[in-house]
Amino acid sequence: MVITDFHHDLDMRRLACFMGAPAQKKKSSMTDSVERRVEGLTDRVDKLAAPRVNFRSERVDCVTKKQVILVNGTSFNSVKLARTLKDASMVFFFIATIGPGLEKEIARIMEKGRYADAYVLDVMASLTVEDVVDQFHRRMASRFARNGKSVTRRFSPGYCDLPLPEQKKIFDQFDKENTLGVQLSDAFLMMPRKSVSGVFGVLDHPAESPEAAYNPCDHCAKADCIARR
């Protein structure tokens, strides 16, 4: 099922984190000149981003300490993902993208030697696709909450201990015509670059339960990670 109706409100503090500011800061640490540059580029994000998310579900067969095995035979190797999904009855796979428009604009700006603008726009594009995935995840959480269930935190290959090659297993869940035009390189990187794939579980518990509250970031020492939750 493809979802396209997403809104985008730029979070300046989070944008500053994406640019390297300490994640613990409560306010944006960008200079006035950078903020003006962001304001000048916002309309391009609004015009060129084409957010879309496709998703599907699969039942969980069993979960070991290091592996998640699905009914269709797919298995994921990750201690943290296994801990997150140990009580999940099903998992959802998703592919999200904002399309190639902003990447083409970034390349055009680079060709003109406007490297600062290109950098800022690239970061804004990254934040935009992450925001799209956050909105999708919240919608799914609301959907299951109505039935007394909850969703786990989402995982994307390349983060925590989920290896990047596991990316292919996510794409294998979709027919080629249902990957929103997103393709994998031989190094398992997505094209267009401003795309995100991932997985999360559905628990037969409300969001307030200890099972739903598990956060792998609580056990990670990388405090400056921009994906820290």
C-alpha positions in Angstrom: 0.0 0.0 0.0 1.5 3.4 -1.0 1.0 6.5 1.1 1.7 9.9 -0.4 -0.1 12.5 1.9 2.7 13.8 4.1 3.3 17.3 5.4 6.7 18.7 6.2 7.4 21.2 9.0 11.1 21.9 9.3 12.5 21.2 12.8 15.4 23.6 13.1 16.9 21.9 16.2 16.9 18.5 14.5 18.3 20.1 11.3 21.2 21.5 13.4 21.8 18.0 14.8 22.0 16.6 11.2 24.6 19.3 10.6 26.7 18.1 13.5 25.4 20.1 16.5 25.3 18.2 19.8 22.1 16.2 20.0 21.5 17.1 23.6 21.0 20.8 22.8 17.4 21.9 23.3 17.6 24.8 20.8 19.0 25.2 17.3 22.7 26.1 17.4 22.8 27.4 13.8 24.2 30.8 13.0 21.9 33.5 11.6 23.5 33.2 8.2 22.9 29.4 8.1 19.3 30.0 9.2 18.8 32.5 6.4 20.3 30.0 3.9 17.8 27.4 5.2 14.9 29.8 4.8 16.0 30.6 1.2 16.1 26.9 0.3 12.9 25.7 2.0 10.7 26.4 -1.0 12.8 24.1 -3.2 12.2 21.3 -0.7 8.5 21.9 -0.8 8.4 21.9 -4.6 10.8 19.1 -5.4 10.3 16.5 -2.6 7.8 13.8 -3.7 7.3 11.7 -0.5 6.0 8.2 -0.8 6.0 5.1 1.4 5.1 1.6 0.5 4.7 -1.1 3.1 3.7 -4.7 3.7 3.5 -7.1 6.7 4.6 -10.7 7.4 3.9 -13.0 10.4 6.7 -13.8 12.8 7.6 -17.5 13.1 10.1 -17.4 15.9 12.7 -15.2 17.6 16.0 -16.3 19.1 18.5 -14.3 21.0 20.3 -13.3 17.8 17.8 -13.9 15.0 14.3 -13.0 13.8 12.7 -15.7 11.6 9.5 -15.0 9.6 6.8 -17.3 8.4 7.9 -16.8 4.8 11.4 -18.0 5.7 13.2 -14.7 5.8 15.6 -14.2 8.7 17.3 -11.2 10.1 20.6 -11.4 12.1 20.7 -8.8 14.9 20.7 -9.2 18.7 19.1 -5.8 19.2 16.4 -6.4 16.5 15.7 -9.8 18.1 15.3 -8.2 21.5 13.0 -5.6 20.1 10.8 -8.1 18.2 10.8 -10.9 20.8 7.1 -10.4 21.5 6.0 -9.3 18.1 3.3 -11.2 16.3 4.1 -9.6 12.9 6.6 -7.2 11.3 6.1 -4.5 8.8 8.5 -3.7 6.0 8.7 -0.3 4.5 10.4 1.6 1.7 10.2 5.4 1.8 11.6 8.0 -0.6 11.2 11.6 -1.6 12.3 10.9 -5.2 15.2 12.2 -7.2 14.1 15.8 -7.6 16.1 17.3 -4.8 19.2 15.2 -5.6 19.2 16.7 -9.2 18.8 20.2 -7.7 21.7 19.6 -5.4 23.9 18.4 -8.3 22.9 21.5 -10.3 23.8 23.8 -7.5 27.2 22.0 -7.1 28.0 22.5 -10.7 27.6 26.3 -10.2 30.1 26.1 -7.3 27.5 27.0 -4.6 28.8 24.3 -2.3 27.4 25.8 1.0 23.9 25.8 -0.5 24.3 22.3 -1.9 25.4 21.0 1.5 22.5 22.7 3.4 20.0 21.5 0.8 21.4 17.9 1.0 21.0 17.9 4.8 17.5 19.3 4.5 16.6 16.6 2.0 17.9 13.9 4.4 15.8 15.4 7.2 12.7 15.5 5.0 12.8 11.7 4.2 13.4 10.9 7.9 10.4 13.1 8.8 8.3 11.2 6.3 9.2 7.9 7.9 8.5 9.3 11.4 5.0 10.4 10.2 4.4 7.0 8.7 5.5 5.2 11.9 3.3 7.4 14.1 0.3 6.7 11.8 0.9 2.9 12.2 1.2 3.3 15.9 -2.2 5.1 16.1 -3.8 2.5 13.9 -2.8 -0.4 16.2 -3.4 1.6 19.4 -7.1 1.6 18.6 -7.0 -2.2 19.1 -4.9 -2.1 22.2 -1.7 -3.0 20.4 1.5 -1.1 19.8 4.5 -0.9 17.4 8.1 -1.3 18.3 10.8 1.2 17.3 11.9 1.0 13.7 15.2 -0.4 12.5 17.0 0.4 9.3 19.9 -1.6 7.9 23.3 0.0 8.7 22.2 1.2 12.1 22.6 -0.5 15.5 23.8 -4.0 14.8 21.6 -4.7 11.7 24.2 -5.1 8.9 23.7 -3.1 5.7 23.5 -6.2 3.5 20.2 -7.1 5.3 18.8 -4.3 3.2 18.3 -6.8 0.3 16.0 -8.9 2.5 13.7 -5.9 2.9 13.6 -5.2 -0.8 13.0 -8.9 -1.5 9.6 -8.5 0.3 8.4 -6.3 -2.5 7.9 -6.9 -6.2 10.2 -4.7 -8.3 7.3 -2.5 -9.4 6.4 -1.8 -5.8 9.7 -0.4 -4.6 8.7 3.2 -5.6 11.5 3.3 -8.2 14.1 2.8 -5.4 16.9 0.5 -6.4 19.8 -1.1 -4.5 23.4 -0.8 -5.6 25.9 -3.6 -5.4 27.0 -2.1 -2.1 23.3 -2.2 -0.8 22.9 1.5 -1.0 19.6 3.0 -2.1 19.1 5.1 -5.2 17.7 7.7 -5.1 19.9 8.4 -2.0 17.1 10.2 -0.1 15.3 7.0 0.6 14.9 4.9 3.8 14.0 1.3 4.2 13.3 -0.5 7.5 11.3 -2.8 9.7 9.3 -2.6 12.9 7.1 -5.0 14.8 3.6 -5.1 16.1 3.0 -6.1 19.7 -0.2 -7.4 21.3 0.4 -5.0 24.2 -0.5 -1.3 24.7 2.3 1.3 24.2 2.7 1.6 28.0 3.9 -1.9 28.4 7.5 -2.8 29.3 7.8 -4.8 26.0 6.8 -1.7 23.9 9.1 0.6 25.9 12.4 -1.2 25.0 14.8 1.2 23.3 18.2 -0.2 22.1 19.6 3.3 22.2 19.5 3.1 26.0 22.3 0.5 25.8 24.5 2.3 23.2 27.4 4.5 24.2 27.3 6.5 20.9 25.7 9.6 22.4 26.3 11.8 19.3 24.4 9.6 16.9 21.8 11.6 14.8 19.5 8.5 14.8 19.5 8.3 18.6 16.1 7.9 20.1 
